[in-house]
Amino acid sequence: MLLDPEAGMEEWEQEVFAANLTIARQRCQNIADNTELTEVLNVTQKTKNPNRSGNYTFVCWFRSEVGGSTDANNDRP
């Protein structure tokens, strides 16, 4: 979840492998949950054919807060 609406934003993407869109969304959300101040913008399917493991390639689209406020509640190590 983003905290400071005045902080700079950075958009980025990462590929994940999943059997379907629901699982891909869960994997993207897990990445966002483990990456400070990041939210999932979208998840799109990149490949039409599964790989040998039966998974497709999906692209997670993220937005992360960069910089931001320096007050005591937002200090980060």
N, C-alpha and C positions, 0 to 999 in steps of 0.2 A: 504494500500500500504506500502511495506517495504521501509525503507529509507537508512539504513546503511548496505551495503553488508558485512561489517566486524563484525557486531554484531552477537551475538549468536542467534541461532534459536531453537525454541521449536515447535514440532508438537503435535497436540492434536485433539481430536474428540468430537463431541456432537451429540446426537440423536435429531431429529425433527420429527414431525408428519405432513404429507401432503397428499393430494389426488393424487398427481402425482409428477414426477421428476421436472417439471418446477417450480412448487410451492415450492418444497423442495429446489431447487437451490436459489430461491428468499429469502427464510427464512435463508438459510446459509449465503448468501451475507449480509443480514440485520445484522446477528450476527457479521460478520467480520467488517462491517461498524461501529458498535457500540463498537468494541473491538480494542483498540489502536494497531496500527502497525500489523494488521492481514490480511492474504489473504486466500481465499478458494483454497484448493488444488484439492479437488474432492468431489463429492456427490454420495453415493451409496445407493441402496435400501436394507434394512435389512430383511423386512418381505414380504412374497408373498401374504398373505391374509390381507384384511383391518380389522381395529378394528370396534367396534360398531358405531363409528362416520363416518366410510367410509374412514378413513385415514390409510396410510401405515407408517411404521417406516423407516426413512432414516438416514444415518450417514453422517454428515458434517465432512470433514477432513480439518484441518486448519494448517497454519504455522504462528507463531508469532515471532517478533523480541524481544529478551531479552537482557538487558544490553545495550551495544553500546557506541557510542561516547559521550563525555561530553562537546562538544563545545556549545556555547550559542544558536545556532539554534536548538539544539536537547534536550535542557533541558526540563524535564517534572516535574510537581509538585509531 
